[in-house]
Amino acid sequence: MSGLHTFSFGRAGKLLSLAMAGAFVSLAAIQTADAQTRRVDSRSLTCSQVQSMINQRGAVLLSTGKYTFDRYVSNRNQCQHGEVLYRDTVPTKDNGRCRVQRCADDFRFYRD
């Protein structure tokens, strides 16, 4: 007989293990979502870094000043129904007018 013993916690132990694993996965997902919703200051990055980040993520919240921010997108697929893609510029570390795109309401839908 070997000196190793195995313990069986039965069904309650399996449920506890599953609950702990689920909590771990949920915590990881919350942390990832929180990191993605933080605003990045466009003025701390170069223009190419800002454009690359937008293209990689599809959409990014950028601070463009002390009290200003907006959501900038890579393409029209990131816009909601009734929104159109507008070209815009943001200040960056190396360029005061870095070209980006954002979604905005298409007021043609709201005419009386």
C-alpha positions in Angstrom: 0.0 0.0 0.0 1.4 3.4 -0.9 1.6 6.4 1.4 -0.6 8.5 -0.8 -4.2 9.0 0.1 -6.9 10.5 -2.0 -9.9 12.3 -0.6 -13.3 12.4 -2.1 -15.5 15.3 -1.3 -18.4 13.9 -3.3 -20.9 15.9 -5.1 -20.6 19.0 -2.7 -16.9 19.2 -3.4 -17.4 19.1 -7.2 -20.0 21.8 -6.9 -17.7 23.9 -4.8 -14.9 23.4 -7.3 -17.1 24.4 -10.2 -18.3 27.5 -8.3 -14.7 28.6 -7.6 -13.7 28.1 -11.2 -16.7 30.1 -12.3 -15.9 32.9 -9.9 -12.3 33.0 -11.2 -13.4 33.2 -14.9 -16.0 36.0 -14.0 -13.3 38.0 -12.2 -11.0 37.7 -15.1 -13.7 38.8 -17.5 -14.6 41.8 -15.3 -11.0 42.9 -15.2 -10.6 42.7 -18.9 -13.8 44.6 -19.6 -12.7 47.3 -17.0 -9.3 47.7 -18.7 -11.0 48.1 -22.1 -13.3 50.8 -20.9 -10.6 53.1 -19.5 -10.0 56.2 -21.5 -6.6 56.7 -23.1 -5.3 60.2 -23.5 -4.6 60.8 -27.2 -2.1 63.5 -26.3 0.2 60.9 -24.6 0.5 58.8 -27.8 1.8 59.4 -31.3 -0.7 59.6 -34.2 0.3 56.2 -35.6 -0.2 54.7 -32.1 -3.7 56.1 -31.8 -4.7 55.0 -35.3 -3.2 51.5 -34.7 -5.0 51.1 -31.3 -8.3 52.1 -33.0 -7.8 49.7 -35.8 -6.8 46.8 -33.5 -9.7 47.3 -31.0 -12.4 48.5 -33.4 -13.4 51.3 -31.1 -11.6 53.2 -28.4 -12.6 55.9 -25.8 -10.0 58.7 -26.1 -9.5 61.6 -23.9 -8.7 64.6 -26.1 -8.4 67.2 -23.4 -8.9 67.8 -19.7 -12.7 67.6 -19.9 -13.2 66.1 -23.4 -13.5 62.6 -24.7 -15.2 60.6 -27.4 -15.4 57.2 -28.9 -13.4 56.7 -32.1 -13.9 53.8 -34.4 -12.1 51.9 -37.1 -15.1 51.5 -39.5 -18.9 51.9 -40.0 -19.6 48.5 -38.4 -18.8 50.0 -35.0 -21.7 52.6 -35.4 -25.3 52.0 -34.3 -28.4 52.2 -36.5 -29.0 55.9 -37.4 -25.4 56.9 -37.0 -22.9 57.7 -39.7 -19.2 57.7 -39.9 -17.6 61.1 -39.6 -13.9 62.0 -40.1 -12.4 63.9 -37.2 -9.1 64.9 -35.8 -7.6 64.5 -32.3 -4.5 66.0 -30.7 -1.6 63.6 -30.3 2.0 63.9 -29.0 3.4 64.4 -32.5 0.4 65.8 -34.4 -2.1 68.4 -33.4 -4.6 67.1 -36.0 -4.4 63.3 -36.2 -7.0 61.9 -38.5 -9.6 59.5 -36.9 -13.2 58.5 -37.4 -16.2 58.6 -35.0 -19.9 57.7 -35.1 -22.5 60.5 -35.0 -26.2 60.8 -35.4 -27.3 61.1 -39.0 -29.8 64.0 -38.7 -31.4 63.1 -42.0 -33.4 60.5 -40.1 -34.8 63.2 -37.7 -36.3 65.7 -40.1 -40.0 66.5 -39.7 
